[in-house]
Amino acid sequence: MLLFFFLTFNSFSWCPFLHQVIAQQFLERHLTNISESEKDSFLLGSVWADGLDKSITHKIQRLFDKMWRVKFIKNNKIIDLNNNDIKLQNDKENNDFYYFLLGIFSHIPPDTFAHAGKGESFIIEKGILHYFSEVVVDSVIIRQYKPKMMKNILPTGIRAKLNEFGIRESRFFRVFYPLVYLSAKIFPLHRFLPFVQINSCCHGITAYTESSCTLSKHVLAMHEALELAFQRLGDVEFNNLHMENITTNLVHQIGCCKVGEIPHWK
């Protein structure tokens, strides 16, 4: 339990396996034609967004700037914006890094839900209870989806690109990913879900099944926010305020689970 409380104080405010599962489902739905290494890079980015310089990875405009510097895909060709050369898509390192950044972008819409809609968000937006709630949510996700634990060390090529683009890496982050997994898997933390739920649906709810039903509706809304965000990919006007408006509108439309309702998670 000491390990768990250490995590709640030092978890960098993240739900690694929630983000990983949502990114995996997005891949299966929309990015089926990319290479396996690009898929792996996308998943890594969705998790590592919290293990890098958040002033870049959580700021849409700054993240777009990094993506534009890598490449701009148009008509099945890549334009390197640094020198305006047009070349075939044969630069594996650049492609993997692009999808890593794209995975980071996929992290932002779900991440905004804990801070959008205030009283209608599923968990409290900050503080010790926020961190505790995130580990509880990940415990639910791990039991529902059984996601595989990825390697907690970034590939050499991606790390080199991060250094090249001036994106700092947390020295401790690689430790927290497996620790969150072990804490969420070993301890029955999912049973606390009804007690960390704070939205208007929580009144009178003490059963795990009812609370997990509401959580599943929030996850579906996160998918919708993610798809709306990807429609604005590369839009020079799109920023975090627009993303917050999208998630706030969605979180107020979620509503409570009806008796016997089973929302579709996939």
C-alpha positions, 0 to 999 in steps of 0.5 A: 500500500505504501507503493500505491500511495507513492504513486498517487503523489507522483503519478504525473496526473495520468491514466496510462492504460485508459489512454493506451486502450482508447488509442488502440481502439482508434488505431483499429478503427481509423489507422489500419493501413499504417505499418506495425512500427508506426502503430507501436509509435502511435500507442507509445505517444498516447502514453508518453505524452505525460512523460515528456515536456507538457508545455509541448505535449499538452499544448495543441499549437506547440505540438502541431508546430513539431509535427509540421517540422517533421513532415506534411503528408499530402497526395501520398508524398511527404513535404519536409517543411525545413527544406521544401524537398518532396520525397517518397515515404521511405524515411522510417525514422521520421514516419515513426516519430510523426506517428509518435507525435500523432499518438501524443495528440490523441492523448489530449482529448481524453485528458481534457475530460477530467477538467471539463464540465467541472461537476459533470466530469467523472472524477475530481479535476485535481489534488490527491483524490484526482491521482487516486481516482486515476489509478482506480479508473486504470484498474477498471480499464485493465480488468475490462480490456486486459491491455498489454504492458508496452516496453517502458523505454522509448526506441532509440530513434524516437529518443534521438528525435525528441532530443533533436526537437528539444522535447525533454523526457522525464527521467522517472516516467519509465518507472511509473508505467509498470508500477501503475500497471502492477498497482492497478492489477494487484490491488482491487482498486476498481472497487473504489470506482463508485466512491471516486465518481463525482458527477450528478449520476453518483447520488445513491450509487454504491454498486460497481456495475452502475458506476462502471456503466457511467464510466463506459459512457464517458469513454465513448464520449472521449472517443467522440472527442478524439474523432472531432479533434482529428478532423481539426488536425493541422488546423492552424486555428485549433487550440486547447480552448477549442478542445475544452469547448468540445469536451465540455459540450460532450460531457454535459450530454453524457447523462446517467446510465439507465437500469439495465443499460450496457453501453458499448465500449468498442 
